[in-house]
Amino acid sequence: MDLLEYQAKALFAAMGIPVLPSQPIASLQELRELKIPYPIALKSQVRAGGRGRAGGIRFASNTIDAVAAAQAIFSLPIEGECPALLLAEAKYNVEQEFYLAVALDDNARRPVLLGSTQGGMDGKLSAGTVHQVLVDGEFSPFYARRLVLKMGLRGELVPSVSEIVERMYALFVQNDLDLVEINPLGVDRAGGLMALDGKVTVNDSAIDRHAELKCLLNGVVMPPSLKPVWIEGGTGTAPAPAANATHGAQGAVNGQGSNSTNGDRSKKNASTPIGIVCNGMGLTLAALDLVCRFGGNVAGFINVGWTVGGGRPETLEERLEQALASLSHPHPVRVVLLDLLGSAITLDGMVTVIHQYAKRHGWWRQETQPMEELPQPLPTNRSEGDFASNNLANSLALNKGRGPAIVLRVLGEPSDETRELIESLPISLADSLEAAAKLTAVLANAPQV
């Protein structure tokens, strides 16, 4: 199991490896009460690599900039995962960046020390730039010093970096870990060292032997399951549903139950027939507000960007299936607005998941008729009257009781095979979130026959 950065740095600090002052942030309110002086770095706490290049690390010099940056990062999926936490960390002026790691060599069945002077986001790690020292027998400081010298370091950096490697090895052995990595190890102008980012992989079989690891893992801020946040008494206006939605989202962030209104679902279903599925809480709330603005009543929403269960994340396809199931039973919504951004799942992949799920559960089995105005994405500038006159509404009426109509916000064009599939199903496309929200509201309000 890969630990998040803030958890890895907690282990580093306990082992005496230098880390910057930092503070986990679960909400914007916590950011406004920040105890770390500006300027700061805000870092997305996901297990995926490449956070910096993906926009998951941003800098801020004041509270206003920090809140704006945090909102963007919270709603940014990286490899299909949106963060439940951010790490606010003091900014560090770095002169050099190194890569250090302790890992298991599967072939030699021994630990191996790894090091390179090509660390950091722009580092070019390869077999030619990463030096290795196999720990053959009992560990001694000689192994760490040998690695540092192979990296080409000289002067005062030799003993100081060697000490960091020794502490990394001690952490690795004492906790039965599979990997301890620092990338980068920053060096400032005065020669001071700082672990600016870290990765720790825990051996799942060893967790029960280490109470401190179990305690650390129990502190993961993750919702327990991928269930919808149900909204009390939708009114069709933006302010009331949005306020309830924010409350429900925060409850999910804090690990509290988000299904407190489950008992009233049958009562609400008749007047709130819309479900929203997005990856990222910011994207989810934006969709919620737009649907309400266009006169739609939202029954509930699901943020499939969450990591389920606190372990390795399930695939986005699996989470999409869970979302469809949650919004379909026992009181199905009438229309589902689906907006998944990022490269973790393609338009063709989304349609395939929806179609396979629909086939297994008997959606759209008999009365479905081909759409006459699909599958071209519906542009934002179409009027509400254009939407109302579209045969999609008629298709929704024909499919009463046989699964919800699906509105997909898409970027790009579907393949020819997917286009043919969409033409035979109550799945409609829109090229913007605003167009998708408007169409969702019109379909939900179409008369049932």
N, C-alpha and C positions, 0 to 999 in steps of 0.2 A: 504494500500500500504506500503510495506516495503522499508524504505530508505536504501541507500548504507551507508557503514561505514563512509565515509568522510562527508556525509550529516548529519548523526547522531551526529558526533563529532562537527560539526559546531553549532548544537543546544546545545550540552553540554557546549561548550566554552561560548556561549552567556548566559548560565545560571550559569556560574561560576564553573562548574565541571571541574577539571583539566584534560587536554589532552596534549599529546606530540606535539612538533613542527612537522608539517607535510606539504606535498605538493602533490596535485593531479598531476599525470603524464599521459598524453594522447599519448606521443610519446617518442621514444628513444632520440630525440634531446632535449626534455625538461629535460630528466634525466641527460644529459651531462651538463646542466645548473642548476643543483640542488643547492638550497640555504641552504640545511640542511647539517650540518657536518656529516661525516662518523664516526662510522659505522651506518648503517640504516637498517630498515626492509622494504621490498617491499611487499605489500599486494594486492591481487586480489580484485577488487571491483565488486563482484557479490552478489546476494541476498541469495545464497545457504549457508548452514552451513557446518561445517567441512572443511573449507578452508585450515587449517594448515595440517591436515592429508592428504588432497588431493594434497598437494604440491603448494598451492596458496599463501603461505607466505614464503619468503626467506630472508636471511640476506646477506649483502654485506659490505665490508670494504673499497672498492675503486670503482672508476668509471667503470673499466673494468669488475669487478665482478657484479656490478649493472646492466650494460647493458646486460650481459649474462643472469642474473636472470630475468630481465624484458622481454627479448625475450621469455624465457621459460614460464613465467606466462601469457603473452598476448595470447599465442597459446594453453593454457591449459583450456579445458572445464571442468567446475565443475557442475555436474547435468545438462549438456547440454548447459550451458551458459558460453561464453567466455567474459572476461572483456573488456570494452571500456576504462577503466581507471585503473591505479594502484594508490595506496596511498604510497608515500615514507614517512617514519616516523622515527624519532630518536629512537635509540635502548635504552631500559630501563632495568636496572638490577633489577630483581624482587626477593624478598624473599618469599612472600606469594601471593596467588591469591584467591580472593573472587568472588562470584556470587551475583549480586543484580538486582532486577527487580521491576517494578510497573506495574501491569496488572489489567484487569477487571475480577472480579469473576462473571461469568455468572449466577450462581445459586443465590448468595447473592445480585447481582446487585450493588456491591460496589467495590471500588478499593481494591486491596490486595497488601501488601508489601512482597516480597520474598527475602530470603537471604541464603547463604550457604558458608561455608569455603572450599567447594570442587569445586572452580571455575577453569577456564582455560581449555586449550585443553585436558588435561589429567584428568580433574575433573570428578567425578562420581556423577552426579546429579540424585537424585531419591526422592521419597516421604519421605524416611527416613532421607535424608541429607539436604533437602530444608525446611527452617522454614518459616512460614506464620504469618502475622499479618493483620487481616481484619480491614480496616479503616471504623468504624461504627460511622458516624456523622462527625462533622467538624474535619479537620486534625489539629494535634498539634505535636510538637516535641516529645511528649511522645510516639507516635506510632513508630517513627524511632528508638528511644532509646530502646524500647521494642524489636524490631526486632534484633538489634545489640546484646543485652544481650542474646536473645534466640540462636543466632549463637555461643555464647560462648566467645565473645570478651571481653577483659578486658583492663584496663589501659587507655593510651592515645588514643587507637584505638576507644574507645566507642564514645567520642564526635566527632572525625574526620570522622568516617564512618557514624555516625548519620547525620552529616551535608550533606554528599553526598546523603543520602537517602532523606532528606528533599528537596534538590534541584531537585532530580529526580521526586519527587512527584509534585513539583511546575511546572516543565516542562510538566508533564503528564496532569495536570488539565488545565493549561493555554492554551494548544494547542489542547485539546480534543483528545488526543492520545489513542490508544488501548494498546500500550505496550512501555515501556522504559526499556531497559536492558543494563547492563554493565557486560560483561563477557570476560575477567576477570577485576576486580578492582585490580590493582597491588599495592603491598606494598613493598617499598625498605627497605634497612637495617636501615635507619634513621627514619622509620615510615611514610615517605611521601606516599601519595596516587596518583594514576594515572589511569584514565579510558583507558585501553589498547585496548579495543574493545567495540563496542556498536551497539545496534540494536534499531531502533525506527519504530513502525508501526503506520501509520497515518490512521485515520478514513476517508475514502473517502468522506463521507457526510459532513465532517467538513472542508474540504480544502478551500472552498470558504469563510469561516469565518476568515481565517488566511492568511493575505497577505504575511507574512514572509515565510510560508510553500509553498505557490504558487511560490514565488520567488526562493526558494530553489529547488523546483522540476523543475522549468524552466531551471535550470542550469545543468540538467542531460545531459551528453554527450552521446547521442544515435542517431543512424541514424534513419530517419523518417519512413523508410519502408524497406522491405526485397527485394530489387531490385538488379539486377546484375550490376557489374562494367564492362562496355563495353570498350574494348581495341581498340585504334586506329590502323588501318593498320597493322595487324599481319604479321610478316616477316618469321616466322618459325625458327628464331634464338632466343636464350635465352635473350640476353641483352635488345633488344628493348621492347619486351612485358613486361619483368620484371620491367623495369623502369616505363612504363605507369601504370602497375598494382599497383606499390607502390604508385604512385601519386593518383590513384583512391581510394586505400584503405585509404590513409590519408584524402582524401576528405570526405569519409564516416565517419571516426572518428570525424571529425570536424563538422559533421552534415550538410555538404554542399551536393549539388546534385551530385550524382554519375552517372547520366544518360546523361551527357553532349554530348555524342557521339551517342545518340539514333537516330538522324536523318540520320546517315550513316549506320544503321544496315543492310539494304537490300544490300547495296553495299559491305559491308564487309563479309556478310554471305557466299558468294560463296567460298571465300578463307580462311575463318576462321570458320570451322564447329564444334569446340570443346567448350563445356562448362564444368566448374569445380565447384563442390559443396563440401565444406568442413566445419567443425566447428572449427574455430580458424584461425586468419589471418596468423600466421606463417605456419600452415599446408597448407593453401590455396596457399600461395606464393611458398612454396616448391613444391607443385604439379604443379603449373604454370611453374616453371623453368624446372622441369623434362620433362614435355610434350614438351616444346619448344626444349629442348636438343635432344629429339628423333625425331624431325622433324615435330611436330604437330603445327598447328596454332590455337591459343585460341581466341575465340570470346569474352568471358567474364567469370567472376567468381562470385560466391556468397558465402559469409561467413554466414552460418546459425547459427553461434554461437551468433550473435547479439541478444539482447533483442529488440523485435519489439515494437515500439510506446512509449517506456519509462515507461510502466506500468508493470503489472505482466507478466512474460515471457510466450509466447505461448509454447505449447509442441513442441518437436523436430520433431515429425511426421507432425504437421501442417506446420512448417517452411519448411520441406522437400517438401511438396506438393506445397507451394508457390514458392519454387525454381524451381521445375519442370515446373510449369506454366510460370514463368518468362523467362525460357530458351527455351520455346516451342512456344511462340506467340510474335509477328505475324510471325517472321522469325525463324523457329526452327533450333537449332544446330543439327549436325549429330551424335555426340557422346557426352555423358555426363560421366565424371569421378567423381565418388561419393566416398568420403572418410570421414566417420563420426566415430571418435574415442570416447571412453568413454562408460559409462554404461547407458546413457540416452535412447539409442535405440539399439536393437539387430539386427543381420543380418536378422533374420526371420522377424522382424518388418520392416526393410527397404524394403525388397522384397515385403511384404504385401502392404505397402504404394504405392510402384511403380506399382504393379500389379493393385490395385484398381483404381489408377489415370489413368493408361493406358486403363482400361476397360471403364471408364466414358468418355474418350476423343477419343476413337476409335483407339488407337495405335495398331499396329501389328495385325490388325483384320483378314486379309485374307491370306497374302502371307508368314506369318511366318512359318518356318520349324524348327523342333527340332535340337539342336546343337549336333554335334557328339563328341565333346571333352569337355563336361561340365558335372557336375559342379565342378570338382576338381579345387581348386585354382591354378593359373598359377604361378610357382616359378620365382624368380628373375633371376636365372641363365639360363633360356631359351634364345636362340639366337633370333635375330630379324627375321631370316629366319623361325624359328619354328612358330613364331607368324603369319608371312605372309601366311604360308601354312595352318594355322588353318582355319576350316570352318566358324569361326566367321566372317571373312571378307565377305565370300559368303553370310552369313545370313544378314549382314548389307546391302549388295546390294539388297537382296530380299525385305528388308523392307524400301526401299527408299520411303520417303514421308509419312511414317506411324509412325512417332515418332522416337526419337533417340535410338541408341544402348546404353546400360548402362554398364559401367565397374565399378565393386564394389571392393574396396580394403577391404579385410575381415581379421579378426582375429578369428580363430576357424572354426568350421564346421557347415554348415546349418543342420537343422532338415531334416528328410526324406521327409516330406511333402513339405518343401521349396525347397529341391533338385529336386523333381519331377517338381515343378513349374518352376524353373529356366531352366530345360532342354527343356521346350517348348517356351521359350521367348529369345529375343536377350539381355540377361543379362549374363555377364561373370564375373568371379571372379579372383582376383589376391591376393597373400599372402603378398605383400609388395607394398609400394608406387612406387618404381622404376618399378616393373613389371606392375603395373596398368598404369603408365604413358606411358610405351613403347607400351603396347597393345592399349591404347587409340589412340596414334599417328598412329599405323598401320591401325586400323579400319577406322580412319578418311581419310587416304590416299588411302584406297582401291578403285578400279575403280567402278564407278556407272554404272549399266546396265539398 
